[in-house]
Amino acid sequence: MVDYKELIKKIRPELDKVISFLEREVSKIRTGRASASLVEDIMVDCFGQKMALKQLAAISSPEPKQIVIQPWDKSYFDSIQKALANSSLGANPIVDKDVIRITLPPMSEEYRKSLLRMLSEKQEEARKTLRRWRGEVWEEVQEKAKQGEIREDDKFRAKDELQDLLDEYGEKIESIGERKKKEIES
């Protein structure tokens, strides 16, 4: 006999990955506050290679509305400045001696709505992934039940426990979304 709890337990790390991915993606959505995570993954075309900005410079946020980027090599300046100007950040980079400063403009109501829509889309992607994992485990449970490896009443317990697990992760997705929504709206 197969223990259905093992089948459910094996997807928990995958569901944790979904939550971690969502948290990383949500941290890239701009709010009223400046943060290194807004720019660190912007791809910079440098010497014919695409590299993440965090690989080319130190990034800090000394003030609530400002990001300072200090390239490790002066030859990166033009490439970094061009990548920042072409990004969806909505702010112009300014070269100031040996650093690049980005001052975030106040967000318009239309831009806030666009960010909230983006947040909602990211949450829905995470929910879809959770449902896909639930479907895979449920199929496996049903298959094992057909083969007589899982008892019929255990099959229904598995369905309930699987749904409880998804509800738990669904609440995490909602919580992440609510926190970000407050940041965007403030």
C-alpha positions as CSV (number, residue, x, y, z in Angstrom):
1,M,0.0,0.0,0.0
2,V,1.1,3.5,-0.8
3,D,0.8,6.3,1.8
4,Y,-1.1,9.1,0.2
5,K,0.5,11.6,2.7
6,E,3.9,10.9,1.0
7,L,2.4,11.9,-2.4
8,I,1.1,15.2,-0.9
9,K,4.3,15.8,1.1
10,K,6.5,15.7,-2.0
11,I,4.8,18.7,-3.6
12,R,5.3,21.0,-0.6
13,P,8.8,22.0,-1.7
14,E,7.4,22.8,-5.2
15,L,4.7,24.9,-3.7
16,D,7.3,26.7,-1.6
17,K,9.2,27.5,-4.8
18,V,6.0,29.0,-6.3
19,I,5.8,31.3,-3.2
20,S,9.5,32.3,-3.3
21,F,9.2,33.0,-7.1
22,L,6.1,35.1,-6.5
23,E,7.8,37.1,-3.7
24,R,10.8,37.8,-6.0
25,E,8.6,38.9,-8.8
26,V,6.4,41.1,-6.6
27,S,9.5,42.8,-5.1
28,K,10.3,44.0,-8.6
29,I,7.0,45.9,-8.9
30,R,7.7,49.5,-8.2
31,T,6.0,51.1,-5.2
32,G,6.4,54.6,-3.7
33,R,9.7,53.6,-2.2
34,A,13.0,53.1,-4.0
35,S,14.6,49.7,-3.7
36,A,17.5,47.9,-5.3
37,S,15.2,45.1,-6.4
38,L,13.6,47.4,-8.9
39,V,16.7,47.6,-11.0
40,E,19.0,44.7,-10.0
41,D,17.7,42.3,-12.7
42,I,17.6,44.8,-15.6
43,M,19.6,43.3,-18.4
44,V,22.5,45.4,-19.6
45,D,24.1,44.8,-23.0
46,C,27.8,45.1,-22.1
47,F,30.6,44.1,-24.5
48,G,28.2,42.0,-26.6
49,Q,26.9,40.1,-23.6
50,K,23.7,40.5,-21.6
51,M,24.3,40.7,-17.9
52,A,22.1,41.6,-15.0
53,L,22.8,45.1,-13.5
54,K,23.6,43.6,-10.1
55,Q,26.6,41.8,-11.8
56,L,28.0,45.1,-13.0
57,A,27.5,47.6,-10.2
58,A,26.8,48.2,-6.5
59,I,23.1,49.2,-6.0
60,S,21.8,51.2,-3.0
61,S,18.8,53.2,-2.0
62,P,20.1,56.1,0.3
63,E,16.8,57.9,0.2
64,P,13.2,56.7,-0.1
65,K,12.8,58.0,-3.7
66,Q,16.3,57.5,-5.0
67,I,18.4,54.6,-6.3
68,V,22.2,55.0,-6.6
69,I,24.1,52.7,-9.0
70,Q,27.9,52.6,-8.7
71,P,29.4,50.7,-11.7
72,W,32.5,48.7,-10.8
73,D,34.1,49.8,-14.0
74,K,33.7,53.2,-15.8
75,S,33.4,51.4,-19.1
76,Y,30.0,50.1,-18.0
77,F,28.4,53.6,-17.6
78,D,27.0,54.1,-21.1
79,S,25.6,50.5,-21.3
80,I,24.0,50.8,-17.9
81,Q,22.5,54.2,-18.5
82,K,21.0,53.0,-21.8
83,A,19.5,49.9,-20.2
84,L,18.0,52.0,-17.4
85,A,16.5,54.5,-19.8
86,N,14.9,51.7,-21.9
87,S,13.5,49.9,-18.8
88,S,9.9,50.2,-17.7
89,L,11.0,52.0,-14.5
90,G,9.5,55.3,-15.7
91,A,12.5,57.4,-14.5
92,N,15.6,58.9,-16.2
93,P,19.0,57.9,-15.0
94,I,21.4,60.9,-14.3
95,V,25.1,60.4,-14.3
96,D,26.7,62.2,-11.3
97,K,30.5,61.8,-11.3
98,D,31.1,58.1,-10.7
99,V,27.5,57.1,-9.9
100,I,24.2,56.9,-11.7
101,R,21.2,58.3,-9.8
102,I,17.6,57.5,-10.4
103,T,15.0,59.6,-8.7
104,L,11.6,58.0,-8.8
105,P,8.8,60.3,-9.9
106,P,5.5,60.3,-8.0
107,M,3.2,57.6,-9.3
108,S,0.1,58.7,-11.2
109,E,-3.2,57.1,-10.5
110,E,-3.1,55.4,-13.9
111,Y,0.3,53.9,-13.2
112,R,-0.8,52.7,-9.8
113,K,-3.7,50.9,-11.5
114,S,-1.3,49.4,-14.0
115,L,0.9,48.1,-11.2
116,L,-2.1,46.6,-9.4
117,R,-3.1,44.8,-12.6
118,M,0.4,43.5,-12.9
119,L,0.3,42.3,-9.3
120,S,-3.0,40.6,-9.9
121,E,-1.6,38.8,-13.0
122,K,1.5,37.6,-11.0
123,Q,-0.8,36.3,-8.3
124,E,-3.0,34.5,-10.8
125,E,0.1,32.8,-12.4
126,A,1.1,31.5,-9.0
127,R,-2.5,30.2,-8.4
128,K,-2.4,28.4,-11.8
129,T,0.9,26.7,-10.8
130,L,-0.6,25.6,-7.5
131,R,-3.6,24.2,-9.3
132,R,-1.4,22.4,-11.8
133,W,0.5,20.7,-8.9
134,R,-2.8,19.8,-7.2
135,G,-4.0,18.2,-10.5
136,E,-0.8,16.2,-10.9
137,V,-0.9,14.8,-7.4
138,W,-4.7,14.1,-7.6
139,E,-4.2,12.1,-10.8
140,E,-1.4,10.1,-9.2
141,V,-3.7,9.4,-6.2
142,Q,-6.5,8.3,-8.5
143,E,-4.2,6.1,-10.5
144,K,-2.8,4.4,-7.3
145,A,-6.4,3.9,-6.1
146,K,-7.3,2.2,-9.4
147,Q,-4.3,-0.1,-9.0
148,G,-5.4,-0.9,-5.4
149,E,-2.3,0.7,-3.9
150,I,-4.4,3.3,-2.0
151,R,-7.7,2.5,-0.3
152,E,-10.8,4.3,-1.4
153,D,-11.4,6.2,1.8
154,D,-7.7,7.3,1.8
155,K,-8.3,8.6,-1.7
156,F,-10.9,11.0,-0.4
157,R,-8.8,11.9,2.6
158,A,-6.0,12.7,0.2
159,K,-8.3,15.0,-1.8
160,D,-9.3,16.9,1.3
161,E,-5.7,17.2,2.6
162,L,-4.6,18.3,-0.9
163,Q,-7.3,21.0,-0.9
164,D,-6.2,22.1,2.6
165,L,-2.6,22.4,1.4
166,L,-3.7,24.5,-1.6
167,D,-5.8,26.7,0.6
168,E,-2.8,27.3,2.9
169,Y,-0.6,28.3,-0.1
170,G,-3.5,30.3,-1.6
171,E,-3.6,32.4,1.6
172,K,0.1,33.0,1.3
173,I,-0.4,34.3,-2.2
174,E,-3.2,36.6,-1.0
175,S,-1.0,37.8,1.9
176,I,1.9,38.7,-0.4
177,G,-0.5,40.5,-2.7
178,E,-2.2,42.5,0.1
179,R,1.2,43.6,1.4
180,K,2.3,44.8,-2.0
181,K,-1.1,46.4,-2.7
182,K,-0.7,48.5,0.4
183,E,2.8,49.6,-0.7
184,I,1.5,50.6,-4.1
185,E,-1.4,52.5,-2.8
186,S,0.5,54.4,-0.1
